[in-house]
Amino acid sequence: VQLQASGGGLVQAGGSLRLSCAASGRTFLGYAMGWFRQVPGKEREFAAAASWSGGSTYYADSVKGRFTISRDNAKNTVYLQMNNLNPDDTAIYYCTADGRTASFMSTVPMGYGLEYWGNGTQVTVSS
């Protein structure tokens, strides 16, 4: 089972990026999927989560209104559209999948215990 994240990069403040996380090895239909982020030296923090259908979404207050999570179950892929980026969004972004709910995923400190994790993708926002 593998989650492969991509789409990170360097962008100026106010810009946009779209992260993708492609799952392989099994279907994640029925699984919540989401994104956490981590700045080196700091704790990993929740960013966004989507229910298995994508019908329910959850966001950290710091990204609400700027980030949008979506998923394409036919492609086994989850996306994170990030708009109006600011330097505080600079971090390594990790995708995750778990058989529990997206609501649960949004409350787990640092994502501790979530079932599957992908590689990280670096997002750097310059001022």
C-alpha positions, 0 to 999 in steps of 0.5 A: 500500500502506497500513498504518493504525494506530489505537487509541492513547490515554491510559490510567492505569497498570494499564489496557489498550489494543488497537491495530489496524493495517489493511492496504490495497492488497495482501494481507499473507498470507504476510507477518510483521506486527508492532509497534515503538515509539519514544519521541521522542529514543530509538531505535525498539524491537521490541515484538511480531511474528506469523508470517503464520499468527499461529501463531508470535509473538515479544515483547520481554522488556519486554512479554512476559506483558502484550502479545498480538499477533494477526492476522485475515488475512481482515480484513488486520489485526493487533492488539496487546492491551496489558494492565497498562500502565505509564508505560514503555510510553508511546511512538508505536507503529508497525505493520510488515509484511515478507516475511521471518519474524517471527523475523527481524523480532524481531531487526532493530535498530530495524526497519531495512529492514523493507518496510512501515510504518504511521503511528504511534499514540500511547500515553500511560500516566499514573502 
